[in-house]
Every structure is written in structure tokens, then in C-alpha cells.
């Protein structure tokens, strides 16, 4: 056989063998060996130096979780096989951990450990375990306690769930815990005259032994038996709580507590309020929490709460009705909602006001049980236990409107009845604006030196008799401008103006107007005066000019004054700018 034919034969044989016996290059599949055998044999929490944590541990402490591990010789662990476990919630992983698991025999890497920030741990093995026996050792994870997951009720245990081994409990640990608190609050019910007090103790959830809340009921309050509840459940007298009528001490026994406790109870202030006059009264209360903490007796006092209670038997209000020239009064009785038998309201109407009986109403309905004797008004409400509202109107005496003075009417209403202290009352002052004549400066013309004056007559719209006369003396320094008089926009002739004599040093003339007929509406008179001093209107000047007017009739004699600011400017000078290049000011 030639060499060429022999070579071809060998190649054919090799190809045939490759088809019959293919070369394998497939790796073995990795396995999850979690729980297949107890890889982790123990867990222990220590400080970062490997020492016991001791007592009074900070909840943010840096710690080590120390694991021991072992691979039994009868177990096969290949490269890529893995084991998973979960750290408890009380452990915090700030940043992911990646570290090797080392054999203490020769320092070889047995596996690689990865712990994510949620505490999920995965141990992935190298090929080392498959080629060695008696593979065992330990590792430590550097981490912290999860402060938000560590409870407040010492002692605290932390459970590690270890696949293949079970639950390993670490502790008990005594952590640094917040101090418990006690907070007091209260609400008043005006219908029952009862105050509901709320005591919130140990909202921090600290473990407390022999916990007792003590509450001394202050004078003016009466403890209501059977009103105590603990966390919404009615408490039993003699079992959960005790009350001493002599010392006025309420004691609530809670024993050992590890959670917030909410205690409510009621006190009555009804009898105390019955002795009070109108006003606001404060009822105060505080509570005390006594307890043992780690064998040491301790005590806390709550905030002092002050509950304002208003006693309002009667209140008076009023408002002026300008359109109808009357005052509308409102009397509210028994706003505190107390039971008052034989309730009677009396009201002495001020002089100058006359009650209109047709306007008397109680709770919106026409009133009937009243009497009016002169200026005295009274209403018999009989027996009441709720609020009632009395309303009525008083007409204002028309003579009030003949003046410019602001008139105040002070009115007081009294309430009498069973249990109501003598002199219980409420007052209200209502003002009536009166303005029979008014004077105004209506403007100054600096180019002519002329001032315009305005006189408003009977702004009150009262009845003014015929013959009412307006008199305005023009002061020195001004002269009347002929033909400038107007009444309600209609020109007046100058027959009402009289120039003063040369001997008169108080005025330059007198402007008058007489109303020939009676009237009840408002009238407006205007006229002008000219400033006589050229130093005022022909120079730079600023000042005030005054003028007064008087209204007289058979029952009116009132004067009003006005001021008109006067300002004249003949010449002025301002700087327009500065040229830096030429240093010139414009």
C-alpha cells in the first residue's frame, strides 16, 4: 500500500471514530444545596472586636454576625453550587457585602459570599470542596443593628432562620430605650357639664413593670363612677381602678405594660358651675405615671391641662339701623344650655329710645309673655334648658338728630331665675351718628386763588322746621366770590350775602340762606371765597384756610368747621442732570 493511500485510510478512521464517539465539552449543572445539609452550624452576635455585647446596647451599634460552617465528608459540593439564607429584620446592611469564605487550613477560597442591602445572602462555592475533606471554618459579617426594627420592650431576642439547621436565637439583649412619657388632654361637653380626660401613657412602648397611673381630681370637679376606660375597654372598679372619695385620688393599675396605654375618665363640673356668675372658668388636671424600670422605681408627671368652661347666661348685642332710625337689639339667654326655672329677662331701655312692641320676638316668633312699663321691658321665659333669643327694636328720639354729636346708648339686660346669681347681666353700647350740618373744603384753584366750600344740611334726614337758617361768616383773608352760591346745584342770587363794615375786624362778610319750608331731606350748598393776600396765591406758599358755618332754627343751633389746604407755586427749580465729560450741571 502506498503512503498516500495509507494516510487517507488513517484520516477516514479518525473521522469515523469522531462520529461514533463524540468528544464531550458540557459542564455539570450547578445545584442549590440550601437545606440539603446543615452547612451553617452556629450563629453568634458580638461587637466588632468579637466580644459579648454587654448591657445598655446602642440600637445603632456596629456588630459582627459570626457564623461557623462545615461540609460533611459524605456530601458532594461542586464549583458553582450555592446556599442561600436571609438575615433577620433587626440586622441592617448599609451597603452590599462581597467577601470570600476561607478555609482556615490552607487559606484557600472555599466560596464567595454576597449579601445585598435587604439581607439576602448567597454563598457560591468554588471547586475547593470537591477535592478536599474535612472542609469547615467560620466567617463574620460586619453590619449594624436596624434601629427602626429593634423594639422598645427589653429584653429583646433576635431570631436567625438558618436553612438546614433551624431557628437560632440570639439574646436576650438589653438596648438603650427611650424614656416613657405621659400626656394629658381633655374636652368639655356643655350639654352634660362633663369633662372627658384622656391620659396617654408609654406611647414609646417601653417595657414597664408595676405601672400605675395616679390622678388627683381637683376641687370643683366630681369624679364620675364607671367612666374609666383602658384602651377603649371599660375598667372595673376595685379591679382595674380605685377611687378614694376622701383624698379624691384616682388610681389605675396596669401591671406590666409594653405598649401605649390610653386611659379615659370623666369628671362633672355641673354643681360647681351652678355657683358661678357669668364668665370663663378653667378646670385643670395632671396625671402621674409610677413604674419600675429594670428594678428601679420611677415616676413621671404629665403636662397640666387647663380646660376653659364658659358660663354664659345672658348676652346683649345691638346695631343701628340708619334707614329706619332705630336700634335693633338681640338678647341671647342660656347659651350654656343649663336648666333655669322661672327665667325672667329685664331690660331698662335708655332715655331717648322707645321700644316698638310690634318688633318683640322670641326665637323668631312673635313674643307674648312680656310687659312694658315706661322704659322698663321684661320677658318671662318660664322654665328653660336651652338657648333662647329675644329680639326687638327701639326708635331713636328725633331730637337726637338735631345735633352734630355722636350719641351713644348703653343698654343692660338682666337675667333672674333659679340658680342664677343676682345681678347676672350683659351690656352693649350702640352709637348713633348724628350730623345736622357739615362743612367741607371742596378744593383750591391755585391759578385764581379761589377756594370752594361745601355745606351739607340735614344729613340725618330728620324733620327740620321752616325758617332754618344757614349762616357762614367769611373770615379775614378771604372774600366772597359774587355769584358763586348754589343750592343743590341751582344757582343762588347774592341777596343772601352781606359785606362786613370796615370796622369789622372778624370777618369780610356773611353768607346766609334761609329755608322757607320745612324739610326732611338732605341739601347741599356751595359757594366760593377768594384769598386776598397776594403773598399766598402769587408766591410759593403752603398752608391751611379755615371756615365755619352755623345752622339755627327753633330747636337747632349747631356749628361745623372745615379746613382747606392751600398750596401755590410760582417758580420752581430742579437739577436736570450732570455731564461728567464737561463737569457741567444742567
C-alpha positions in Angstrom: 0.0 0.0 0.0 1.4 3.4 -1.0 2.0 6.1 1.6 -0.7 8.3 0.1 -3.4 5.6 0.3 -2.3 4.8 3.9 -2.7 8.4 5.0 -6.2 8.6 3.5 -7.1 5.5 5.4 -6.0 6.9 8.7 -7.9 10.1 8.2 -11.1 8.2 7.4 -10.7 6.0 10.6 -10.2 9.2 12.7 -13.4 10.8 11.2 -15.4 7.6 11.8 -14.3 7.5 15.4 -15.3 11.1 15.9 -18.8 10.3 14.7 -19.1 7.1 16.7 -17.5 8.5 20.0 -18.1 12.3 20.1 -15.9 14.5 22.4 -17.9 15.9 25.3 -17.4 19.6 26.5 -20.5 20.1 28.7 -20.1 21.3 32.3 -22.1 19.7 35.2 -25.2 21.8 36.2 -24.9 23.9 39.5 -27.1 23.0 42.4 -28.9 24.8 45.1 -27.8 23.0 48.2 -29.8 25.2 50.6 -31.2 22.8 53.2 -29.5 19.7 51.8 -27.4 19.5 54.9 -26.6 21.9 57.9 -23.9 24.0 56.2 -24.2 26.7 58.9 -23.6 25.1 62.3 -23.9 28.1 64.6 -24.6 31.9 64.7 -23.5 34.4 67.2 -23.7 38.2 67.5 -20.7 40.0 69.0 -19.3 43.5 68.9 -16.8 44.4 66.2 -14.0 43.0 68.4 -15.7 39.7 68.9 -16.7 40.3 72.5 -20.1 40.0 74.2 -22.4 43.0 73.6 -23.0 43.5 77.3 -25.9 45.7 78.6 -27.4 49.0 77.6 -26.6 48.5 73.9 -27.0 51.3 71.3 -29.6 50.5 68.7 -27.2 51.8 66.0 -24.2 49.7 67.1 -21.8 48.2 64.6 -21.7 44.5 65.1 -20.3 41.2 63.8 -22.5 38.2 62.9 -20.3 35.2 63.4 -21.1 32.0 61.5 -19.4 28.6 61.8 -19.8 26.2 58.9 -18.9 22.7 57.9 -19.3 20.5 54.8 -19.7 16.8 55.8 -17.4 14.4 54.1 -20.3 12.4 52.8 -21.6 15.5 50.9 -20.6 16.4 47.4 -20.3 20.2 46.7 -19.1 21.2 43.3 -18.0 24.5 41.9 -21.0 26.8 41.3 -23.2 25.1 43.8 -24.8 27.7 46.2 -26.5 28.1 49.5 -28.9 31.0 50.4 -30.2 32.4 53.7 -32.0 35.6 54.9 -30.7 37.8 57.7 -33.4 38.9 60.3 -35.0 42.4 60.0 -33.2 43.6 63.1 -29.9 43.5 61.1 -29.1 46.4 58.8 -26.8 46.0 55.7 -25.9 49.6 54.7 -24.0 48.6 51.5 -23.8 45.2 49.8 -21.2 42.8 51.2 -18.9 40.7 49.0 -16.2 38.6 50.7 -14.6 35.1 50.4 -15.3 32.2 52.7 -11.8 30.9 53.6 -10.5 27.5 54.7 -8.6 28.0 57.9 -6.4 25.0 57.0 -4.6 26.5 54.0 -6.2 29.9 53.3 -7.9 28.7 50.2 -11.2 30.2 49.0 -14.0 27.7 49.6 -16.8 30.0 48.5 -17.7 33.6 47.7 -20.3 35.3 49.9 -22.7 38.1 48.7 -25.1 39.9 51.0 -27.4 42.5 49.4 -28.9 45.5 51.3 -32.1 43.6 52.0 -30.1 40.9 54.0 -30.4 38.2 51.3 -27.3 36.1 51.5 -25.9 33.8 48.8 -22.8 31.6 49.2 -21.4 30.3 45.9 -18.8 27.5 46.1 -15.5 27.1 44.3 -14.1 23.7 43.2 -12.2 23.5 46.5 -14.8 21.4 48.5 -15.0 18.8 45.7 -11.3 18.0 46.1 -10.9 18.2 49.9 -12.3 16.6 53.0 -12.9 18.0 56.5 -13.8 21.3 55.0 -15.0 23.6 57.8 -14.4 27.1 59.2 -16.1 30.3 60.1 -16.8 33.9 58.8 -18.1 37.1 60.2 -20.3 39.7 58.5 -19.7 43.4 59.5 -23.1 45.1 59.9 -25.3 47.2 62.2 -28.5 46.8 64.2 -31.5 48.1 62.3 -32.6 50.8 64.8 -36.1 51.0 63.4 -36.7 47.3 63.9 -35.4 47.0 67.4 -38.3 47.1 69.7 -38.5 49.2 72.9 -39.5 46.4 75.3 -36.4 44.9 76.8 -35.1 42.2 76.9 -35.1 41.6 73.1 -34.3 38.4 71.3 -33.3 38.1 67.6 -34.1 35.0 65.7 -31.9 33.8 62.7 -33.6 31.3 60.4 -30.8 29.0 59.2 -31.7 26.5 56.4 -30.8 23.0 57.3 -30.3 24.0 61.0 -33.5 25.7 62.1 -34.0 28.9 64.2 -31.1 30.1 66.2 -32.0 32.7 68.8 -29.6 35.4 69.9 -30.1 37.3 73.1 -31.8 38.4 75.2 -30.3 41.9 74.7 -31.0 45.0 76.7 -30.9 48.0 74.4 -30.8 51.7 75.2 -34.5 52.6 75.3 -36.4 55.9 75.3 -37.9 57.2 78.5 -41.7 56.6 78.7 -44.0 59.6 78.6 -47.4 60.5 80.0 -49.6 63.1 78.3 -52.9 64.6 79.5 -55.7 66.2 77.4 -59.4 66.9 77.9 -62.6 68.1 76.3 -65.7 69.7 77.7 -69.3 68.8 76.9 -71.6 71.8 77.5 -74.7 69.6 77.3 -73.7 67.4 80.3 -71.2 69.8 82.0 -68.7 66.9 81.9 -65.0 66.9 81.1 -63.6 63.8 79.4 -60.0 63.5 80.4 -57.5 61.4 78.3 -54.2 60.1 79.7 -51.8 58.6 77.1 -49.0 56.7 78.8 -46.0 54.9 77.4 -46.6 55.7 73.7 -42.9 54.7 73.3 -43.9 51.1 74.0 -41.2 50.6 76.7 -41.4 47.5 79.0 -42.6 48.9 82.4 -43.3 46.8 85.5 -45.9 47.7 88.1 -47.2 50.6 86.0 -49.8 52.7 87.9 -51.4 56.0 86.8 -52.4 58.3 89.6 -54.8 61.3 89.0 -55.7 63.7 91.8 -59.1 65.2 91.0 -59.0 68.9 91.6 -61.7 70.9 93.6 -64.7 71.9 91.6 -64.8 68.6 89.8 -66.7 65.4 90.8 -65.3 62.1 89.6 -68.0 60.1 87.7 -68.1 56.4 88.8 -67.9 53.9 86.0 -66.5 56.3 83.5 -63.0 54.8 83.3 -61.8 53.0 80.2 -58.4 51.5 79.4 -57.6 51.2 75.7 -61.3 51.5 74.9 -62.4 48.8 77.3 -64.5 49.8 80.4 -62.5 49.3 83.5 -63.8 47.6 86.6 -63.9 49.4 90.0 -61.8 47.5 92.5 -60.0 45.6 89.9 -58.6 47.9 87.3 -59.0 51.1 89.2 -59.8 52.6 92.6 -61.1 56.0 93.7 -60.8 57.4 97.1 -63.6 60.0 97.8 -61.7 61.5 100.7 -58.4 62.1 99.1 -60.0 62.5 95.6 -57.4 60.2 94.2 -58.0 58.0 91.1 -55.6 55.0 90.8 -55.4 52.9 87.7 -53.3 49.7 88.0 -51.9 48.4 84.7 -49.2 45.9 85.9 -46.5 45.2 83.3 -47.0 47.0 80.0 -45.1 47.0 76.7 -47.4 49.1 74.6 -49.1 52.5 74.7 -52.0 52.8 77.2 -54.9 55.2 76.7 -57.0 55.9 79.7 -60.1 58.0 79.7 -62.4 59.1 82.5 -64.9 61.8 83.2 -65.5 64.5 85.8 -68.6 66.6 86.3 -68.4 70.4 86.9 -72.2 70.9 86.9 -72.6 71.6 90.6 -69.6 73.9 90.6 -70.8 75.9 87.7 -74.2 76.4 89.4 -72.4 78.6 91.9 -70.6 80.7 89.2 -71.5 84.0 87.7 -71.1 84.7 84.1 -67.5 84.3 82.9 -64.9 81.7 81.8 -63.5 79.3 84.3 -60.6 77.0 83.9 -60.5 73.4 85.2 -57.1 71.9 85.5 -55.8 68.4 85.8 -52.5 66.5 85.7 -51.6 62.8 86.0 -48.7 60.8 87.3 -47.1 57.5 86.0 -45.4 55.4 88.6 -43.5 52.3 87.4 -40.4 50.1 87.8 -37.8 50.0 85.1 -35.1 47.3 85.4 -35.9 47.0 89.1 -35.7 50.8 89.8 -38.9 52.7 90.9 -39.5 55.8 88.8 -42.2 58.4 88.5 -43.3 60.8 85.7 -45.8 63.8 85.9 -47.8 64.7 82.8 -48.4 68.2 81.5 -51.1 70.2 83.3 -54.1 70.7 81.2 -56.5 73.6 81.6 -60.0 73.3 80.2 -61.8 76.6 79.8 -65.6 76.4 80.5 -67.7 79.5 79.7 -70.8 80.3 81.7 -73.0 82.5 79.6 -76.4 83.1 81.0 -77.2 86.2 79.0 -75.6 88.3 76.3 -76.7 91.6 74.7 -76.0 92.9 71.2 -77.3 95.7 69.1 -76.8 97.6 65.8 -78.0 100.9 64.5 -80.4 100.9 61.5 -79.8 104.2 59.8 -82.6 103.7 57.2 -85.3 103.4 59.9 -83.6 105.4 62.6 -83.8 102.7 65.1 -81.6 100.3 67.1 -82.2 96.6 66.7 -81.4 94.7 69.9 -80.6 91.0 70.4 -80.6 89.2 73.8 -79.4 85.6 73.9 -80.4 83.7 77.1 -78.8 80.5 78.4 -76.2 79.9 75.8 -74.6 77.4 78.2 -77.7 75.2 77.9 -78.3 75.0 81.7 -81.6 74.2 83.3 -83.1 77.5 84.6 -86.5 77.6 86.2 -88.5 80.9 86.4 -86.2 82.6 84.0 -87.1 86.3 83.5 -85.2 88.9 81.4 -85.5 92.6 82.3 -84.1 95.5 80.3 -84.2 99.2 81.2 -84.4 101.0 77.9 -82.2 104.1 77.9 -83.9 107.5 77.8 -84.1 108.7 74.2 -85.2 105.3 72.9 -88.7 103.9 72.7 -89.4 100.2 72.3 -91.6 99.1 69.4 -93.8 96.4 70.9 -94.6 95.1 67.4 -91.0 94.0 66.9 -90.7 91.8 70.0 -89.9 88.2 69.1 -88.6 85.1 70.8 -86.7 82.6 68.7 -88.1 84.2 65.6 -91.7 84.0 66.7 -93.9 86.9 67.9 -93.4 87.2 71.7 -96.4 87.5 74.0 -95.1 86.9 77.6 -93.7 90.4 78.1 -94.5 93.6 79.9 -93.6 97.2 79.2 -93.8 99.8 81.9 -92.3 103.2 80.9 -88.7 102.5 79.9 -88.7 99.0 81.6 -89.1 95.9 79.5 -89.3 92.4 80.9 -89.9 89.0 79.3 -91.0 85.8 81.2 -89.3 82.8 79.6 -90.5 80.5 82.4 -88.6 77.2 82.7 -85.8 76.8 80.1 -83.0 74.3 79.4 -81.7 75.5 76.0 -80.7 78.8 74.4 -83.4 81.4 73.6 -83.1 84.6 71.6 -85.1 87.7 72.2 -85.1 90.5 69.6 -86.8 93.9 69.5 -86.2 97.4 68.1 -86.2 100.8 69.8 -86.9 104.0 67.9 -84.4 106.9 68.4 -85.8 110.2 69.6 -85.9 112.6 66.7 -84.4 115.4 68.7 -81.1 113.5 68.7 -80.7 114.2 65.0 -80.7 118.0 65.6 -77.1 117.8 66.7 -73.7 117.0 65.3 -72.6 115.0 68.3 -72.2 111.2 68.1 -74.8 109.8 70.5 -74.0 106.5 72.5 -76.8 104.4 74.0 -75.7 102.0 76.7 -78.2 99.2 77.4 -78.1 96.4 80.0 -80.2 93.3 80.2 -80.6 91.2 83.4 -81.5 87.6 83.9 -83.0 86.2 87.0 -84.1 82.6 87.8 -83.5 79.6 90.0 -79.7 79.1 90.4 -78.8 82.3 88.6 -76.7 84.7 90.7 -78.3 88.1 91.4 -77.0 90.8 89.1 -76.3 88.5 86.2 -76.3 90.8 83.2 -74.8 91.8 79.8 -74.4 95.3 78.3 -74.0 96.8 74.9 -73.2 100.3 73.7 -74.6 101.3 70.3 -73.7 104.6 68.7 -76.0 106.7 66.6 -74.1 109.0 64.2 -75.8 112.5 64.1 -74.9 115.2 61.6 -77.3 118.0 61.1 -74.8 120.3 59.4 -71.4 119.6 57.9 -68.8 121.8 56.3 -66.1 120.7 53.8 -63.3 122.3 51.9 -64.1 121.3 48.3 -60.9 122.4 46.6 -58.4 125.3 45.9 -57.6 126.8 42.4 -54.0 127.9 42.7 -54.3 129.9 39.4 -57.1 132.1 40.7 -56.7 131.9 44.5 -60.3 130.7 44.8 -61.5 128.2 47.5 -64.7 126.2 47.0 -66.7 125.4 50.2 -69.4 122.8 50.6 -72.2 122.8 53.3 -74.3 119.7 53.8 -77.5 120.3 55.7 -79.6 117.5 57.4 -77.5 114.5 56.5 -79.6 112.8 59.3 -82.7 113.3 57.1 -84.7 114.4 60.2 -87.6 116.8 60.2 -86.4 120.4 60.1 -88.9 123.2 60.7 -89.4 126.1 58.3 -87.2 129.1 58.8 -84.0 127.1 59.4 -81.1 129.4 58.6 -77.5 128.7 57.4 -75.0 131.4 58.4 -71.4 131.5 57.3 -69.1 134.3 58.3 -66.3 134.8 55.8 -63.1 135.2 57.8 -60.4 137.8 57.3 -58.1 136.9 54.5 -61.0 135.7 52.2 -63.7 137.5 50.4 -67.0 136.1 49.0 -66.9 135.5 45.2 -70.1 137.1 43.8 -72.5 134.7 42.0 -70.8 131.6 43.4 -73.7 130.4 45.6 -75.5 127.2 44.7 -78.2 125.1 46.4 -78.4 121.5 45.3 -76.7 122.6 42.0 -79.1 125.5 41.4 -77.5 129.0 41.4 -78.5 131.4 44.1 -78.6 135.1 43.8 -76.4 137.2 46.1 -79.2 138.5 48.2 -78.0 136.2 51.0 -74.6 137.8 51.1 -73.9 140.9 53.2 -70.5 142.6 53.2 -69.0 143.5 56.5 -68.4 147.1 57.5 -64.8 148.4 57.5 -64.9 148.5 61.3 -65.5 144.7 61.5 -62.2 143.0 62.2 -63.5 139.5 62.5 -65.0 138.9 59.0 -65.2 140.3 55.5 -68.9 139.4 55.0 -71.7 136.9 55.9 -73.3 134.4 53.6 -76.7 133.2 54.6 -79.5 131.0 53.3 -83.0 130.6 54.9 -85.2 127.5 54.2 -88.7 128.9 53.8 -90.3 125.5 54.1 -89.9 122.6 56.5 -87.9 119.7 55.0 -86.6 116.2 55.9 -84.2 115.6 53.1 -80.5 116.5 52.6 -79.4 119.7 50.9 -76.0 120.8 49.7 -74.9 124.5 49.5 -71.7 125.5 47.8 -70.0 128.9 47.4 -66.5 130.3 46.8 -64.1 132.7 48.5 -61.0 134.3 47.1 -57.8 134.5 49.1 -57.0 138.2 49.5 -53.3 138.1 50.3 -51.2 138.1 47.1 -48.3 136.5 49.1 -50.4 133.4 49.1 -51.5 133.0 45.6 -48.8 134.9 43.8 -45.9 133.3 45.6 -44.6 129.9 46.7 -46.9 129.1 49.7 -48.4 126.2 51.6 -50.9 126.5 54.4 -54.5 126.0 55.6 -57.6 128.2 55.5 -60.5 127.6 57.9 -64.2 128.4 57.7 -67.2 127.7 59.9 -71.0 127.5 59.4 -74.0 127.5 61.7 -77.5 126.1 61.3 -80.2 127.6 63.5 -83.9 127.0 63.9 -86.5 126.8 66.6 -84.8 123.7 68.1 -81.4 123.6 66.3 -78.2 125.5 66.9 -75.2 123.7 65.6 -71.9 124.8 64.1 -69.5 122.9 61.8 -66.0 123.8 60.7 -63.7 122.8 57.8 -60.1 123.3 56.7 -58.9 123.7 53.1 -55.2 123.1 52.4 -53.8 125.9 50.1 -50.6 125.4 48.0 -49.3 127.8 45.4 -46.1 127.5 43.3 -44.9 130.5 41.2 -41.4 129.2 40.4 -39.5 126.0 41.0 -36.1 124.8 40.1 -34.7 121.3 39.7 -31.5 119.8 38.6 -31.9 118.1 35.2 -28.5 116.3 35.1 -24.8 116.3 35.3 -22.3 115.9 32.4 -19.2 114.0 33.6 -17.2 114.9 30.4 -17.7 118.7 30.8 -18.4 118.7 34.5 -21.4 120.8 33.9 -24.7 120.7 35.8 -28.0 121.4 34.0 
